[in-house]
Amino acid sequence: MRNRYFLESIKESIKESIRTSGIEVLINFGAGFSMYPFLLDKKIINIEIDKLEVVEYEKSKIDQWQRTNVLPKRNLHFIGVDFSTEYKDVLWITLTTIKGSKKCIILIEGVLFFLEGKKPIICSISSTSFKIRAISLAVHPLKMN
């Protein structure tokens, strides 16, 4: 259900933006093994951000499946991040290099509660060159005593 909600929200945002100058980039924080790049228009630039070991495995599998034509080619970038360190500056430079001045959607799906005590990068980029259209669903895990 959650993935479908986000997929429909992303598609609607892209469709709405066509009337203006258009969203060209999806930045997916905590991407995991997301299939959004293959469910969205092939023109969209996809930036998948997650822990290094997750994106390395995902990239190796997607490369394998694209070589054997199981999955179509997409403009797909993987960024591995150690969220327990000071990652924001390097991540910012990498994102800016890939994205340039293109408009983007930032998707943070089910990841914020893993960053307990940390201020995620999304909180610090609102006054920058990013034109932010964030799709977020507040999920608060139950605290068990």
C-alpha positions as a Python dict, from the first residue, in 0.01 Angstrom:
ca = {
    (1, 'M'): (0, 0, 0),
    (2, 'R'): (271, 246, 99),
    (3, 'N'): (467, 195, -223),
    (4, 'R'): (156, 235, -433),
    (5, 'Y'): (67, 559, -255),
    (6, 'F'): (415, 700, -322),
    (7, 'L'): (423, 577, -682),
    (8, 'E'): (90, 743, -757),
    (9, 'S'): (200, 1062, -579),
    (10, 'I'): (525, 1076, -777),
    (11, 'K'): (347, 1013, -1107),
    (12, 'E'): (90, 1282, -1028),
    (13, 'S'): (364, 1532, -936),
    (14, 'I'): (547, 1461, -1260),
    (15, 'K'): (224, 1491, -1460),
    (16, 'E'): (136, 1823, -1290),
    (17, 'S'): (486, 1958, -1350),
    (18, 'I'): (470, 1894, -1726),
    (19, 'R'): (255, 2207, -1753),
    (20, 'T'): (536, 2411, -1597),
    (21, 'S'): (901, 2336, -1659),
    (22, 'G'): (882, 1974, -1549),
    (23, 'I'): (1034, 1747, -1287),
    (24, 'E'): (1328, 1556, -1426),
    (25, 'V'): (1485, 1391, -1120),
    (26, 'L'): (1368, 1156, -845),
    (27, 'I'): (1594, 1152, -540),
    (28, 'N'): (1504, 852, -326),
    (29, 'F'): (1650, 855, 28),
    (30, 'G'): (1659, 510, 186),
    (31, 'A'): (1581, 357, -152),
    (32, 'G'): (1640, -2, -50),
    (33, 'F'): (1547, -226, -343),
    (34, 'S'): (1313, 27, -500),
    (35, 'M'): (1156, -39, -838),
    (36, 'Y'): (1051, 322, -895),
    (37, 'P'): (1308, 373, -1176),
    (38, 'F'): (1136, 97, -1374),
    (39, 'L'): (780, 211, -1298),
    (40, 'L'): (833, 575, -1397),
    (41, 'D'): (898, 734, -1734),
    (42, 'K'): (1242, 640, -1869),
    (43, 'K'): (1329, 1010, -1909),
    (44, 'I'): (1341, 1058, -1531),
    (45, 'I'): (1687, 1065, -1373),
    (46, 'N'): (1680, 839, -1066),
    (47, 'I'): (1915, 890, -772),
    (48, 'E'): (1900, 608, -518),
    (49, 'I'): (2055, 681, -177),
    (50, 'D'): (2102, 417, 90),
    (51, 'K'): (2368, 244, 296),
    (52, 'L'): (2674, 153, 90),
    (53, 'E'): (2624, -223, 113),
    (54, 'V'): (2260, -192, 5),
    (55, 'V'): (2332, 21, -304),
    (56, 'E'): (2631, -193, -405),
    (57, 'Y'): (2418, -508, -401),
    (58, 'E'): (2124, -338, -575),
    (59, 'K'): (2353, -193, -844),
    (60, 'S'): (2517, -531, -911),
    (61, 'K'): (2180, -704, -950),
    (62, 'I'): (2031, -429, -1169),
    (63, 'D'): (2344, -427, -1390),
    (64, 'Q'): (2315, -805, -1427),
    (65, 'W'): (1944, -789, -1512),
    (66, 'Q'): (1994, -506, -1760),
    (67, 'R'): (2273, -697, -1938),
    (68, 'T'): (2035, -992, -1981),
    (69, 'N'): (1740, -766, -2078),
    (70, 'V'): (1534, -861, -1773),
    (71, 'L'): (1513, -492, -1682),
    (72, 'P'): (1518, -194, -1919),
    (73, 'K'): (1801, 61, -1913),
    (74, 'R'): (1740, 367, -1700),
    (75, 'N'): (1932, 680, -1604),
    (76, 'L'): (2009, 548, -1258),
    (77, 'H'): (2267, 669, -1005),
    (78, 'F'): (2352, 501, -676),
    (79, 'I'): (2494, 683, -376),
    (80, 'G'): (2611, 486, -74),
    (81, 'V'): (2602, 681, 253),
    (82, 'D'): (2703, 605, 610),
    (83, 'F'): (2428, 793, 792),
    (84, 'S'): (2614, 756, 1125),
    (85, 'T'): (2886, 996, 1006),
    (86, 'E'): (2894, 1353, 882),
    (87, 'Y'): (2773, 1273, 533),
    (88, 'K'): (2590, 1589, 429),
    (89, 'D'): (2868, 1783, 252),
    (90, 'V'): (2983, 1493, 35),
    (91, 'L'): (2625, 1390, -39),
    (92, 'W'): (2533, 1746, -130),
    (93, 'I'): (2822, 1775, -377),
    (94, 'T'): (2737, 1438, -534),
    (95, 'L'): (2366, 1523, -567),
    (96, 'T'): (2440, 1864, -715),
    (97, 'T'): (2682, 1712, -966),
    (98, 'I'): (2423, 1459, -1089),
    (99, 'K'): (2116, 1680, -1067),
    (100, 'G'): (2254, 2012, -1185),
    (101, 'S'): (1974, 2269, -1206),
    (102, 'K'): (1700, 2017, -1290),
    (103, 'K'): (1383, 2016, -1081),
    (104, 'C'): (1342, 1717, -857),
    (105, 'I'): (1117, 1524, -625),
    (106, 'I'): (1274, 1406, -301),
    (107, 'L'): (1122, 1085, -167),
    (108, 'I'): (1184, 983, 192),
    (109, 'E'): (987, 665, 237),
    (110, 'G'): (1002, 493, 575),
    (111, 'V'): (1354, 607, 659),
    (112, 'L'): (1335, 902, 898),
    (113, 'F'): (1278, 696, 1210),
    (114, 'F'): (1609, 515, 1142),
    (115, 'L'): (1792, 847, 1176),
    (116, 'E'): (1714, 890, 1545),
    (117, 'G'): (1903, 1184, 1686),
    (118, 'K'): (2029, 1289, 1343),
    (119, 'K'): (1919, 1586, 1136),
    (120, 'P'): (1866, 1451, 785),
    (121, 'I'): (2000, 1647, 488),
    (122, 'I'): (1648, 1733, 374),
    (123, 'C'): (1625, 1974, 669),
    (124, 'S'): (1931, 2169, 556),
    (125, 'I'): (1874, 2216, 184),
    (126, 'S'): (1561, 2425, 175),
    (127, 'S'): (1746, 2751, 113),
    (128, 'T'): (1965, 2619, -166),
    (129, 'S'): (1940, 2578, -541),
    (130, 'F'): (1719, 2272, -500),
    (131, 'K'): (1358, 2342, -581),
    (132, 'I'): (1209, 2097, -337),
    (133, 'R'): (890, 1907, -384),
    (134, 'A'): (907, 1646, -113),
    (135, 'I'): (663, 1362, -78),
    (136, 'S'): (660, 1231, 273),
    (137, 'L'): (441, 1015, 487),
    (138, 'A'): (493, 1063, 858),
    (139, 'V'): (531, 724, 1018),
    (140, 'H'): (604, 704, 1388),
    (141, 'P'): (693, 357, 1514),
    (142, 'L'): (535, 245, 1836),
    (143, 'K'): (770, 260, 2133),
    (144, 'M'): (767, -67, 2321),
    (145, 'N'): (848, -66, 2694),
}
